[in-house]
Amino acid sequence: MSNKVRKAVIPVAGYGTRFLPFTKAVPKPMLPILNKPALQVITEEVVNSGITDILFIVGYKKEILESHFLPAPELENMLKDKGKTDYLNEVLYPEKMANITYVLQEVQSGTASAIALAEEFVGGEPFAVLFGDDVMYCEEKPVIGQLIDVYEKYGKTVLGCKEVDMSVISKYASVEYDKVLEDRVYNMTKVTEKPKREEAKSNLAPLGRYVCSPSIFDIIKDLKPGANGEYQFTDALDIEAKSAGALAYSFKGERYDMGDRLGYLKANIEYGLRDKDLSDELKKYLAELLKQD
């Protein structure tokens, strides 16, 4: 089996309850970071890593999400007629940025159940997984591209991780390892979903980016329900580590939690500070705002 990673799976079927009432009408992945939906930012991470075959696992209000990546003739004709070429190019780009397909997750029964729906799309190949709650930024190289490099070198499932404070480890999962293979690459022995602070053995936490061997699907099929009676992707990864082996990779870059209102605000502020048209004025505004405190 080739180690070449050519496909990506992006589960975006959640209800986004922490962003109600906005998510009553609009799927959470469509929350904007400046003028782009978070889902487009995540998709660009995939495309900029050399992957153009992408599966969205969709659910609530899926038609709104899908429409962003479909032609909009009336809007496009208006922009063309008015000579607004820059805006037209921005509108056209999502339509042609990747080969996008969709599968509907009808029942919300856990992250592993979502990934299981991608088996036919994956077709026995290794594949990338990017969860829609996590937006990543790395100027040097896209985060999922970093994980792809590690997978293609070692041929084992890779979890994208960061060290978090032990005081909040129970909000994440905890990765245990027995040796460091090279800088940032760890041989994983166990991963525990949302461990109690006193039980966690490591502060290395997986954060929404994975590259998986196709063997993960056989593990998911035999998986037992975990927390809240749901089938957890973390549990499948734990079994994978103990059978075929898996790696943890401490990726370079920033992660923004789009499932959290503060994380969403941080993403917009920091992307705004990187934007050449907004940066100077935003810095002035933030400086003046801080003076008032």
URZI-V873313 format. One record per pair of residues at least 12 apart in sequence whose C-alpha atoms are under 8 Angstrom apart, sorted by the first residue. I is the first residue (numbers start at 1). GAP is how many residues later the second one is. If there is no record, write none. Layout:
i=I gap=GAP
i=I gap=GAP
This chain:
i=1 gap=124
i=2 gap=123
i=3 gap=122
i=3 gap=123
i=3 gap=148
i=3 gap=149
i=3 gap=150
i=3 gap=152
i=4 gap=122
i=4 gap=148
i=5 gap=46
i=5 gap=120
i=5 gap=121
i=5 gap=122
i=5 gap=123
i=5 gap=143
i=5 gap=147
i=6 gap=44
i=6 gap=45
i=6 gap=46
i=6 gap=47
i=6 gap=119
i=6 gap=120
i=6 gap=121
i=7 gap=44
i=7 gap=45
i=7 gap=46
i=7 gap=47
i=7 gap=48
i=7 gap=115
i=7 gap=119
i=7 gap=120
i=7 gap=121
i=8 gap=38
i=8 gap=43
i=8 gap=45
i=8 gap=46
i=8 gap=47
i=8 gap=119
i=8 gap=120
i=8 gap=121
i=8 gap=122
i=9 gap=45
i=9 gap=46
i=9 gap=47
i=9 gap=48
i=9 gap=106
i=9 gap=109
i=9 gap=118
i=9 gap=119
i=9 gap=120
i=9 gap=121
i=10 gap=44
i=10 gap=45
i=10 gap=46
i=10 gap=47
i=10 gap=119
i=10 gap=120
i=10 gap=121
i=10 gap=122
i=11 gap=45
i=11 gap=46
i=11 gap=47
i=11 gap=103
i=11 gap=104
i=11 gap=119
i=11 gap=120
i=11 gap=121
i=12 gap=17
i=12 gap=44
i=12 gap=45
i=12 gap=46
i=12 gap=47
i=12 gap=119
i=12 gap=120
i=13 gap=44
i=13 gap=45
i=13 gap=46
i=13 gap=47
i=13 gap=49
i=13 gap=91
i=13 gap=92
i=13 gap=95
i=14 gap=14
i=14 gap=45
i=14 gap=46
i=14 gap=94
i=15 gap=12
i=15 gap=13
i=15 gap=45
i=16 gap=12
i=16 gap=243
i=18 gap=241
i=18 gap=242
i=18 gap=243
i=19 gap=240
i=19 gap=242
i=25 gap=36
i=26 gap=35
i=26 gap=38
i=27 gap=33
i=27 gap=34
i=27 gap=35
i=27 gap=37
i=27 gap=38
i=29 gap=36
i=29 gap=103
i=29 gap=104
i=30 gap=35
i=33 gap=234
i=33 gap=235
i=33 gap=238
i=34 gap=234
i=34 gap=237
i=34 gap=238
i=38 gap=94
i=38 gap=97
i=39 gap=93
i=40 gap=54
i=41 gap=94
i=42 gap=88
i=42 gap=90
i=42 gap=93
i=42 gap=94
i=44 gap=53
i=45 gap=91
i=45 gap=97
i=45 gap=98
i=45 gap=99
i=45 gap=100
i=46 gap=96
i=46 gap=98
i=46 gap=99
i=47 gap=50
i=47 gap=51
i=48 gap=94
i=48 gap=97
i=49 gap=92
i=49 gap=93
i=49 gap=95
i=49 gap=96
i=50 gap=95
i=51 gap=47
i=52 gap=45
i=52 gap=46
i=52 gap=47
i=52 gap=48
i=53 gap=45
i=53 gap=46
i=53 gap=47
i=54 gap=44
i=54 gap=45
i=54 gap=46
i=54 gap=47
i=55 gap=45
i=55 gap=46
i=55 gap=47
i=55 gap=48
i=55 gap=63
i=55 gap=66
i=56 gap=44
i=56 gap=45
i=56 gap=46
i=56 gap=47
i=57 gap=45
i=57 gap=46
i=57 gap=47
i=57 gap=48
i=57 gap=57
i=57 gap=60
i=57 gap=61
i=58 gap=44
i=58 gap=45
i=58 gap=46
i=58 gap=47
i=59 gap=45
i=59 gap=46
i=59 gap=47
i=68 gap=26
i=68 gap=27
i=69 gap=25
i=69 gap=26
i=69 gap=27
i=70 gap=24
i=70 gap=25
i=71 gap=21
i=71 gap=24
i=76 gap=12
i=76 gap=15
i=76 gap=16
i=103 gap=14
i=103 gap=15
i=105 gap=12
i=109 gap=120
i=109 gap=121
i=109 gap=122
i=110 gap=120
i=110 gap=121
i=110 gap=122
i=110 gap=123
i=111 gap=119
i=111 gap=120
i=111 gap=121
i=111 gap=122
i=112 gap=108
i=112 gap=119
i=112 gap=120
i=112 gap=121
i=112 gap=122
i=112 gap=124
i=113 gap=107
i=113 gap=118
i=113 gap=119
i=113 gap=120
i=115 gap=118
i=116 gap=101
i=116 gap=104
i=116 gap=105
i=119 gap=98
i=122 gap=92
i=124 gap=90
i=125 gap=88
i=125 gap=89
i=126 gap=85
i=126 gap=86
i=126 gap=87
i=126 gap=88
i=127 gap=84
i=127 gap=85
i=127 gap=86
i=127 gap=87
i=128 gap=16
i=128 gap=20
i=128 gap=81
i=128 gap=82
i=128 gap=83
i=128 gap=84
i=129 gap=79
i=129 gap=80
i=129 gap=81
i=129 gap=82
i=129 gap=83
i=130 gap=14
i=130 gap=78
i=130 gap=79
i=130 gap=80
i=131 gap=77
i=131 gap=78
i=132 gap=76
i=132 gap=126
i=133 gap=75
i=133 gap=124
i=133 gap=125
i=133 gap=126
i=134 gap=73
i=134 gap=74
i=134 gap=121
i=134 gap=122
i=134 gap=123
i=134 gap=124
i=134 gap=125
i=135 gap=120
i=135 gap=121
i=135 gap=122
i=135 gap=123
i=136 gap=117
i=136 gap=118
i=136 gap=119
i=136 gap=120
i=137 gap=116
i=137 gap=117
i=137 gap=118
i=138 gap=114
i=138 gap=115
i=138 gap=116
i=139 gap=114
i=143 gap=66
i=143 gap=108
i=143 gap=109
i=143 gap=110
i=144 gap=65
i=144 gap=66
i=144 gap=67
i=146 gap=105
i=147 gap=12
i=147 gap=13
i=147 gap=62
i=147 gap=63
i=147 gap=64
i=147 gap=102
i=147 gap=104
i=148 gap=63
i=150 gap=99
i=151 gap=60
i=155 gap=58
i=156 gap=56
i=156 gap=57
i=156 gap=88
i=156 gap=89
i=156 gap=90
i=156 gap=91
i=157 gap=53
i=157 gap=54
i=157 gap=55
i=157 gap=56
i=157 gap=83
i=157 gap=88
i=157 gap=89
i=157 gap=90
i=158 gap=52
i=158 gap=53
i=158 gap=54
i=158 gap=88
i=158 gap=89
i=158 gap=90
i=158 gap=91
i=159 gap=47
i=159 gap=50
i=159 gap=51
i=159 gap=52
i=159 gap=87
i=159 gap=88
i=159 gap=89
i=159 gap=90
i=160 gap=46
i=160 gap=47
i=160 gap=48
i=160 gap=49
i=160 gap=50
i=160 gap=88
i=160 gap=89
i=160 gap=90
i=160 gap=91
i=161 gap=43
i=161 gap=44
i=161 gap=45
i=161 gap=46
i=161 gap=48
i=161 gap=87
i=161 gap=88
i=161 gap=89
i=161 gap=90
i=162 gap=42
i=162 gap=43
i=162 gap=44
i=162 gap=45
i=162 gap=88
i=162 gap=89
i=163 gap=40
i=163 gap=41
i=163 gap=42
i=163 gap=87
i=164 gap=39
i=164 gap=40
i=164 gap=41
i=165 gap=38
i=166 gap=31
i=166 gap=37
i=167 gap=30
i=168 gap=29
i=169 gap=25
i=169 gap=26
i=169 gap=27
i=169 gap=28
i=169 gap=31
i=169 gap=34
i=169 gap=36
i=170 gap=24
i=170 gap=25
i=170 gap=26
i=170 gap=27
i=171 gap=23
i=172 gap=21
i=172 gap=22
i=172 gap=23
i=172 gap=33
i=172 gap=34
i=172 gap=35
i=173 gap=18
i=173 gap=19
i=173 gap=20
i=173 gap=21
i=173 gap=22
i=173 gap=32
i=173 gap=33
i=173 gap=61
i=174 gap=17
i=174 gap=18
i=174 gap=19
i=174 gap=20
i=174 gap=21
i=174 gap=26
i=174 gap=27
i=174 gap=28
i=174 gap=29
i=174 gap=30
i=174 gap=31
i=174 gap=32
i=175 gap=13
i=175 gap=14
i=175 gap=15
i=175 gap=16
i=175 gap=17
i=175 gap=26
i=175 gap=27
i=175 gap=28
i=175 gap=29
i=175 gap=30
i=175 gap=31
i=175 gap=73
i=176 gap=12
i=176 gap=13
i=176 gap=14
i=176 gap=15
i=176 gap=25
i=176 gap=26
i=176 gap=28
i=177 gap=12
i=177 gap=13
i=184 gap=64
i=184 gap=65
i=184 gap=66
i=184 gap=67
i=185 gap=62
i=185 gap=63
i=185 gap=64
i=185 gap=65
i=186 gap=61
i=186 gap=62
i=186 gap=63
i=187 gap=58
i=187 gap=59
i=187 gap=60
i=187 gap=61
i=188 gap=53
i=188 gap=57
i=188 gap=58
i=188 gap=59
i=188 gap=60
i=189 gap=49
i=189 gap=52
i=189 gap=53
i=189 gap=56
i=189 gap=57
i=190 gap=48
i=190 gap=51
i=190 gap=52
i=191 gap=43
i=191 gap=44
i=191 gap=46
i=191 gap=47
i=192 gap=42
i=192 gap=43
i=192 gap=46
i=193 gap=41
i=193 gap=42
i=206 gap=42
i=207 gap=48
i=216 gap=20
i=216 gap=21
i=216 gap=24
i=219 gap=17
i=219 gap=20
i=219 gap=21
i=220 gap=13
i=220 gap=16
i=223 gap=12
i=223 gap=13
